[in-house]
């Protein structure tokens, strides 16, 4: 039987919830009734949830379907729209200047620069023209930093903006959450594969 992803956690039925059934059924053992009801709910969600293997397979199929046979050539309008979209993402509240990131991380700017220029990269940064680098503030969270570094390591050939989109964009397979929102210690490896599939890296292609 498939197990639900750890990111999808559901609240337990409480004694107060169980009282809603009093008019319909006679409850002799409230604790046992609640335990069985919670077990039933978990089983039903587990049956409905895709298995990790099926999830990865589906995402790989979608990535292959999105690959064009010939390169796309953008028009001048497309370029302008693309730049506007980059600027909106660059200016998002969660992307902060390097100096602020260094202060929040309790590191020197020199150490941040070293992490950005390391091979493989140890931090993800974004830039648009000469406006300077900004770093997603989720990298101040230890687990999300580890997750980002794993993606940077295994997708070393992927540019920063593409990887940023793969990490931060909502994914239907994750219940509408982005990989960076959904990652937990329990689904870490699985969600790394999700990110790699989104950027078109599969299995042996990963670094």
C-alpha positions as protocol buffer text, in pm:
chain_id: "A"
residue {
  index: 1
  type: UNK
  ca { x: 0 y: 0 z: 0 }
}
residue {
  index: 2
  type: UNK
  ca { x: 133 y: 347 z: -89 }
}
residue {
  index: 3
  type: UNK
  ca { x: 215 y: 584 z: 192 }
}
residue {
  index: 4
  type: UNK
  ca { x: 117 y: 952 z: 186 }
}
residue {
  index: 5
  type: UNK
  ca { x: 400 y: 1198 z: 145 }
}
residue {
  index: 6
  type: UNK
  ca { x: 532 y: 1330 z: 479 }
}
residue {
  index: 7
  type: UNK
  ca { x: 466 y: 1687 z: 362 }
}
residue {
  index: 8
  type: UNK
  ca { x: 94 y: 1611 z: 360 }
}
residue {
  index: 9
  type: UNK
  ca { x: 7 y: 1594 z: 727 }
}
residue {
  index: 10
  type: UNK
  ca { x: -352 y: 1578 z: 846 }
}
residue {
  index: 11
  type: UNK
  ca { x: -486 y: 1677 z: 1190 }
}
residue {
  index: 12
  type: UNK
  ca { x: -590 y: 1394 z: 1419 }
}
residue {
  index: 13
  type: UNK
  ca { x: -954 y: 1336 z: 1513 }
}
residue {
  index: 14
  type: UNK
  ca { x: -1011 y: 1458 z: 1871 }
}
residue {
  index: 15
  type: UNK
  ca { x: -1262 y: 1365 z: 2141 }
}
residue {
  index: 16
  type: UNK
  ca { x: -1453 y: 1683 z: 2057 }
}
residue {
  index: 17
  type: UNK
  ca { x: -1472 y: 1573 z: 1693 }
}
residue {
  index: 18
  type: UNK
  ca { x: -1596 y: 1228 z: 1799 }
}
residue {
  index: 19
  type: UNK
  ca { x: -1892 y: 1383 z: 1982 }
}
residue {
  index: 20
  type: UNK
  ca { x: -2037 y: 1477 z: 1643 }
}
residue {
  index: 21
  type: UNK
  ca { x: -2114 y: 1108 z: 1588 }
}
residue {
  index: 22
  type: UNK
  ca { x: -2315 y: 1061 z: 1909 }
}
residue {
  index: 23
  type: UNK
  ca { x: -2652 y: 1107 z: 1742 }
}
residue {
  index: 24
  type: UNK
  ca { x: -2570 y: 854 z: 1470 }
}
residue {
  index: 25
  type: UNK
  ca { x: -2384 y: 580 z: 1659 }
}
residue {
  index: 26
  type: UNK
  ca { x: -2338 y: 453 z: 2012 }
}
residue {
  index: 27
  type: UNK
  ca { x: -1975 y: 490 z: 2121 }
}
residue {
  index: 28
  type: UNK
  ca { x: -1880 y: 249 z: 2400 }
}
residue {
  index: 29
  type: UNK
  ca { x: -1503 y: 311 z: 2394 }
}
residue {
  index: 30
  type: UNK
  ca { x: -1426 y: 667 z: 2288 }
}
residue {
  index: 31
  type: UNK
  ca { x: -1046 y: 625 z: 2272 }
}
residue {
  index: 32
  type: UNK
  ca { x: -1071 y: 309 z: 2061 }
}
residue {
  index: 33
  type: UNK
  ca { x: -1328 y: 474 z: 1833 }
}
residue {
  index: 34
  type: UNK
  ca { x: -1103 y: 777 z: 1777 }
}
residue {
  index: 35
  type: UNK
  ca { x: -799 y: 555 z: 1710 }
}
residue {
  index: 36
  type: UNK
  ca { x: -987 y: 345 z: 1455 }
}
residue {
  index: 37
  type: UNK
  ca { x: -1128 y: 655 z: 1286 }
}
residue {
  index: 38
  type: UNK
  ca { x: -783 y: 812 z: 1255 }
}
residue {
  index: 39
  type: UNK
  ca { x: -644 y: 486 z: 1117 }
}
residue {
  index: 40
  type: UNK
  ca { x: -923 y: 469 z: 859 }
}
residue {
  index: 41
  type: UNK
  ca { x: -863 y: 827 z: 745 }
}
residue {
  index: 42
  type: UNK
  ca { x: -488 y: 764 z: 707 }
}
residue {
  index: 43
  type: UNK
  ca { x: -553 y: 447 z: 508 }
}
residue {
  index: 44
  type: UNK
  ca { x: -791 y: 623 z: 269 }
}
residue {
  index: 45
  type: UNK
  ca { x: -551 y: 910 z: 208 }
}
residue {
  index: 46
  type: UNK
  ca { x: -268 y: 661 z: 157 }
}
residue {
  index: 47
  type: UNK
  ca { x: -472 y: 480 z: -107 }
}
residue {
  index: 48
  type: UNK
  ca { x: -541 y: 808 z: -287 }
}
residue {
  index: 49
  type: UNK
  ca { x: -184 y: 941 z: -272 }
}
residue {
  index: 50
  type: UNK
  ca { x: 60 y: 859 z: -555 }
}
residue {
  index: 51
  type: UNK
  ca { x: 357 y: 642 z: -469 }
}
residue {
  index: 52
  type: UNK
  ca { x: 703 y: 806 z: -481 }
}
residue {
  index: 53
  type: UNK
  ca { x: 791 y: 593 z: -786 }
}
residue {
  index: 54
  type: UNK
  ca { x: 470 y: 688 z: -968 }
}
residue {
  index: 55
  type: UNK
  ca { x: 518 y: 1055 z: -882 }
}
residue {
  index: 56
  type: UNK
  ca { x: 872 y: 1056 z: -1023 }
}
residue {
  index: 57
  type: UNK
  ca { x: 762 y: 865 z: -1334 }
}
residue {
  index: 58
  type: UNK
  ca { x: 477 y: 1108 z: -1401 }
}
residue {
  index: 59
  type: UNK
  ca { x: 700 y: 1413 z: -1360 }
}
residue {
  index: 60
  type: UNK
  ca { x: 963 y: 1269 z: -1592 }
}
residue {
  index: 61
  type: UNK
  ca { x: 698 y: 1201 z: -1856 }
}
residue {
  index: 62
  type: UNK
  ca { x: 573 y: 1559 z: -1826 }
}
residue {
  index: 63
  type: UNK
  ca { x: 927 y: 1695 z: -1857 }
}
residue {
  index: 64
  type: UNK
  ca { x: 991 y: 1489 z: -2171 }
}
residue {
  index: 65
  type: UNK
  ca { x: 664 y: 1610 z: -2323 }
}
residue {
  index: 66
  type: UNK
  ca { x: 771 y: 1971 z: -2271 }
}
residue {
  index: 67
  type: UNK
  ca { x: 1094 y: 1933 z: -2466 }
}
residue {
  index: 68
  type: UNK
  ca { x: 1066 y: 2101 z: -2804 }
}
residue {
  index: 69
  type: UNK
  ca { x: 1208 y: 1937 z: -3116 }
}
residue {
  index: 70
  type: UNK
  ca { x: 1358 y: 2268 z: -3231 }
}
residue {
  index: 71
  type: UNK
  ca { x: 1482 y: 2569 z: -3030 }
}
residue {
  index: 72
  type: UNK
  ca { x: 1228 y: 2844 z: -2966 }
}
residue {
  index: 73
  type: UNK
  ca { x: 1321 y: 3192 z: -3084 }
}
residue {
  index: 74
  type: UNK
  ca { x: 1164 y: 3467 z: -2870 }
}
residue {
  index: 75
  type: UNK
  ca { x: 1032 y: 3788 z: -3021 }
}
residue {
  index: 76
  type: UNK
  ca { x: 1124 y: 4132 z: -2888 }
}
residue {
  index: 77
  type: UNK
  ca { x: 793 y: 4140 z: -2698 }
}
residue {
  index: 78
  type: UNK
  ca { x: 865 y: 3799 z: -2547 }
}
residue {
  index: 79
  type: UNK
  ca { x: 1205 y: 3922 z: -2430 }
}
residue {
  index: 80
  type: UNK
  ca { x: 1047 y: 4228 z: -2267 }
}
residue {
  index: 81
  type: UNK
  ca { x: 785 y: 4016 z: -2092 }
}
residue {
  index: 82
  type: UNK
  ca { x: 1049 y: 3772 z: -1976 }
}
residue {
  index: 83
  type: UNK
  ca { x: 1261 y: 4050 z: -1830 }
}
residue {
  index: 84
  type: UNK
  ca { x: 957 y: 4196 z: -1654 }
}
residue {
  index: 85
  type: UNK
  ca { x: 885 y: 3855 z: -1501 }
}
residue {
  index: 86
  type: UNK
  ca { x: 1246 y: 3824 z: -1386 }
}
residue {
  index: 87
  type: UNK
  ca { x: 1231 y: 4168 z: -1224 }
}
residue {
  index: 88
  type: UNK
  ca { x: 911 y: 4078 z: -1038 }
}
residue {
  index: 89
  type: UNK
  ca { x: 1072 y: 3762 z: -902 }
}
residue {
  index: 90
  type: UNK
  ca { x: 1398 y: 3944 z: -826 }
}
residue {
  index: 91
  type: UNK
  ca { x: 1209 y: 4210 z: -626 }
}
residue {
  index: 92
  type: UNK
  ca { x: 999 y: 3956 z: -434 }
}
residue {
  index: 93
  type: UNK
  ca { x: 1017 y: 4011 z: -55 }
}
residue {
  index: 94
  type: UNK
  ca { x: 1184 y: 3674 z: 2 }
}
residue {
  index: 95
  type: UNK
  ca { x: 1485 y: 3761 z: -215 }
}
residue {
  index: 96
  type: UNK
  ca { x: 1720 y: 3981 z: -16 }
}
residue {
  index: 97
  type: UNK
  ca { x: 2044 y: 4169 z: -98 }
}
residue {
  index: 98
  type: UNK
  ca { x: 2372 y: 3993 z: -32 }
}
residue {
  index: 99
  type: UNK
  ca { x: 2469 y: 4227 z: 252 }
}
residue {
  index: 100
  type: UNK
  ca { x: 2142 y: 4158 z: 436 }
}
residue {
  index: 101
  type: UNK
  ca { x: 2174 y: 3785 z: 380 }
}
residue {
  index: 102
  type: UNK
  ca { x: 2527 y: 3790 z: 523 }
}
residue {
  index: 103
  type: UNK
  ca { x: 2402 y: 3975 z: 831 }
}
residue {
  index: 104
  type: UNK
  ca { x: 2111 y: 3737 z: 890 }
}
residue {
  index: 105
  type: UNK
  ca { x: 2338 y: 3435 z: 833 }
}
residue {
  index: 106
  type: UNK
  ca { x: 2601 y: 3578 z: 1074 }
}
residue {
  index: 107
  type: UNK
  ca { x: 2867 y: 3549 z: 805 }
}
residue {
  index: 108
  type: UNK
  ca { x: 3099 y: 3795 z: 637 }
}
residue {
  index: 109
  type: UNK
  ca { x: 3029 y: 3912 z: 284 }
}
residue {
  index: 110
  type: UNK
  ca { x: 3355 y: 3748 z: 182 }
}
residue {
  index: 111
  type: UNK
  ca { x: 3228 y: 3409 z: 302 }
}
residue {
  index: 112
  type: UNK
  ca { x: 2903 y: 3457 z: 110 }
}
residue {
  index: 113
  type: UNK
  ca { x: 3099 y: 3541 z: -205 }
}
residue {
  index: 114
  type: UNK
  ca { x: 3308 y: 3226 z: -156 }
}
residue {
  index: 115
  type: UNK
  ca { x: 2994 y: 3014 z: -124 }
}
residue {
  index: 116
  type: UNK
  ca { x: 2851 y: 3169 z: -440 }
}
residue {
  index: 117
  type: UNK
  ca { x: 3167 y: 3109 z: -644 }
}
residue {
  index: 118
  type: UNK
  ca { x: 3242 y: 2760 z: -508 }
}
residue {
  index: 119
  type: UNK
  ca { x: 3220 y: 2456 z: -737 }
}
residue {
  index: 120
  type: UNK
  ca { x: 2961 y: 2327 z: -688 }
}
residue {
  index: 121
  type: UNK
  ca { x: 2782 y: 2639 z: -569 }
}
residue {
  index: 122
  type: UNK
  ca { x: 2688 y: 2643 z: -202 }
}
residue {
  index: 123
  type: UNK
  ca { x: 2429 y: 2920 z: -229 }
}
residue {
  index: 124
  type: UNK
  ca { x: 2169 y: 3012 z: -488 }
}
residue {
  index: 125
  type: UNK
  ca { x: 2166 y: 3375 z: -601 }
}
residue {
  index: 126
  type: UNK
  ca { x: 1971 y: 3576 z: -858 }
}
residue {
  index: 127
  type: UNK
  ca { x: 2078 y: 3873 z: -1062 }
}
residue {
  index: 128
  type: UNK
  ca { x: 1926 y: 4099 z: -1327 }
}
residue {
  index: 129
  type: UNK
  ca { x: 2169 y: 4320 z: -1514 }
}
residue {
  index: 130
  type: UNK
  ca { x: 2373 y: 4541 z: -1282 }
}
residue {
  index: 131
  type: UNK
  ca { x: 2128 y: 4546 z: -993 }
}
residue {
  index: 132
  type: UNK
  ca { x: 2341 y: 4320 z: -776 }
}
residue {
  index: 133
  type: UNK
  ca { x: 2283 y: 3972 z: -643 }
}
residue {
  index: 134
  type: UNK
  ca { x: 1989 y: 3871 z: -428 }
}
residue {
  index: 135
  type: UNK
  ca { x: 1955 y: 3548 z: -237 }
}
residue {
  index: 136
  type: UNK
  ca { x: 1633 y: 3361 z: -151 }
}
residue {
  index: 137
  type: UNK
  ca { x: 1594 y: 3395 z: 225 }
}
residue {
  index: 138
  type: UNK
  ca { x: 1477 y: 3033 z: 258 }
}
residue {
  index: 139
  type: UNK
  ca { x: 1849 y: 2951 z: 258 }
}
residue {
  index: 140
  type: UNK
  ca { x: 1862 y: 3085 z: 614 }
}
residue {
  index: 141
  type: UNK
  ca { x: 1669 y: 2772 z: 718 }
}
residue {
  index: 142
  type: UNK
  ca { x: 1911 y: 2478 z: 770 }
}
residue {
  index: 143
  type: UNK
  ca { x: 1693 y: 2212 z: 605 }
}
residue {
  index: 144
  type: UNK
  ca { x: 1603 y: 2429 z: 306 }
}
residue {
  index: 145
  type: UNK
  ca { x: 1966 y: 2534 z: 268 }
}
residue {
  index: 146
  type: UNK
  ca { x: 2069 y: 2167 z: 261 }
}
residue {
  index: 147
  type: UNK
  ca { x: 1795 y: 2098 z: 5 }
}
residue {
  index: 148
  type: UNK
  ca { x: 1908 y: 2389 z: -214 }
}
residue {
  index: 149
  type: UNK
  ca { x: 2270 y: 2278 z: -197 }
}
residue {
  index: 150
  type: UNK
  ca { x: 2177 y: 1925 z: -300 }
}
residue {
  index: 151
  type: UNK
  ca { x: 1991 y: 2066 z: -600 }
}
residue {
  index: 152
  type: UNK
  ca { x: 2285 y: 2293 z: -687 }
}
residue {
  index: 153
  type: UNK
  ca { x: 2523 y: 1999 z: -663 }
}
residue {
  index: 154
  type: UNK
  ca { x: 2320 y: 1757 z: -873 }
}
residue {
  index: 155
  type: UNK
  ca { x: 2206 y: 2015 z: -1127 }
}
residue {
  index: 156
  type: UNK
  ca { x: 2537 y: 2198 z: -1159 }
}
residue {
  index: 157
  type: UNK
  ca { x: 2482 y: 2275 z: -1529 }
}
residue {
  index: 158
  type: UNK
  ca { x: 2143 y: 2441 z: -1470 }
}
residue {
  index: 159
  type: UNK
  ca { x: 2135 y: 2820 z: -1448 }
}
residue {
  index: 160
  type: UNK
  ca { x: 2028 y: 2991 z: -1127 }
}
residue {
  index: 161
  type: UNK
  ca { x: 1696 y: 3125 z: -1254 }
}
residue {
  index: 162
  type: UNK
  ca { x: 1580 y: 2788 z: -1388 }
}
residue {
  index: 163
  type: UNK
  ca { x: 1672 y: 2617 z: -1063 }
}
residue {
  index: 164
  type: UNK
  ca { x: 1503 y: 2893 z: -861 }
}
residue {
  index: 165
  type: UNK
  ca { x: 1179 y: 2840 z: -1054 }
}
residue {
  index: 166
  type: UNK
  ca { x: 1198 y: 2463 z: -1007 }
}
residue {
  index: 167
  type: UNK
  ca { x: 1246 y: 2503 z: -632 }
}
residue {
  index: 168
  type: UNK
  ca { x: 989 y: 2776 z: -571 }
}
residue {
  index: 169
  type: UNK
  ca { x: 707 y: 2714 z: -822 }
}
residue {
  index: 170
  type: UNK
  ca { x: 388 y: 2541 z: -709 }
}
residue {
  index: 171
  type: UNK
  ca { x: 359 y: 2179 z: -816 }
}
residue {
  index: 172
  type: UNK
  ca { x: 27 y: 1996 z: -857 }
}
residue {
  index: 173
  type: UNK
  ca { x: 194 y: 1670 z: -754 }
}
residue {
  index: 174
  type: UNK
  ca { x: 279 y: 1829 z: -418 }
}
residue {
  index: 175
  type: UNK
  ca { x: -73 y: 1944 z: -343 }
}
residue {
  index: 176
  type: UNK
  ca { x: -11 y: 2289 z: -486 }
}
residue {
  index: 177
  type: UNK
  ca { x: 301 y: 2347 z: -275 }
}
residue {
  index: 178
  type: UNK
  ca { x: 646 y: 2422 z: -411 }
}
residue {
  index: 179
  type: UNK
  ca { x: 931 y: 2177 z: -341 }
}
residue {
  index: 180
  type: UNK
  ca { x: 1100 y: 2429 z: -111 }
}
residue {
  index: 181
  type: UNK
  ca { x: 777 y: 2467 z: 88 }
}
residue {
  index: 182
  type: UNK
  ca { x: 703 y: 2095 z: 102 }
}
residue {
  index: 183
  type: UNK
  ca { x: 1046 y: 1955 z: 188 }
}
residue {
  index: 184
  type: UNK
  ca { x: 1083 y: 1766 z: 516 }
}
residue {
  index: 185
  type: UNK
  ca { x: 1354 y: 1528 z: 642 }
}
residue {
  index: 186
  type: UNK
  ca { x: 1126 y: 1240 z: 545 }
}
residue {
  index: 187
  type: UNK
  ca { x: 1068 y: 1337 z: 181 }
}
residue {
  index: 188
  type: UNK
  ca { x: 1404 y: 1509 z: 116 }
}
residue {
  index: 189
  type: UNK
  ca { x: 1543 y: 1264 z: -142 }
}
residue {
  index: 190
  type: UNK
  ca { x: 1211 y: 1229 z: -321 }
}
residue {
  index: 191
  type: UNK
  ca { x: 1169 y: 1604 z: -362 }
}
residue {
  index: 192
  type: UNK
  ca { x: 1525 y: 1640 z: -490 }
}
residue {
  index: 193
  type: UNK
  ca { x: 1420 y: 1402 z: -769 }
}
residue {
  index: 194
  type: UNK
  ca { x: 1110 y: 1614 z: -829 }
}
residue {
  index: 195
  type: UNK
  ca { x: 1326 y: 1926 z: -876 }
}
residue {
  index: 196
  type: UNK
  ca { x: 1567 y: 1742 z: -1107 }
}
residue {
  index: 197
  type: UNK
  ca { x: 1275 y: 1615 z: -1316 }
}
residue {
  index: 198
  type: UNK
  ca { x: 1136 y: 1967 z: -1351 }
}
residue {
  index: 199
  type: UNK
  ca { x: 1468 y: 2094 z: -1491 }
}
residue {
  index: 200
  type: UNK
  ca { x: 1495 y: 1793 z: -1723 }
}
residue {
  index: 201
  type: UNK
  ca { x: 1761 y: 1590 z: -1542 }
}
residue {
  index: 202
  type: UNK
  ca { x: 1687 y: 1222 z: -1502 }
}
residue {
  index: 203
  type: UNK
  ca { x: 1871 y: 947 z: -1316 }
}
residue {
  index: 204
  type: UNK
  ca { x: 2216 y: 898 z: -1462 }
}
residue {
  index: 205
  type: UNK
  ca { x: 2217 y: 1253 z: -1603 }
}
residue {
  index: 206
  type: UNK
  ca { x: 2234 y: 1400 z: -1251 }
}
residue {
  index: 207
  type: UNK
  ca { x: 2578 y: 1493 z: -1121 }
}
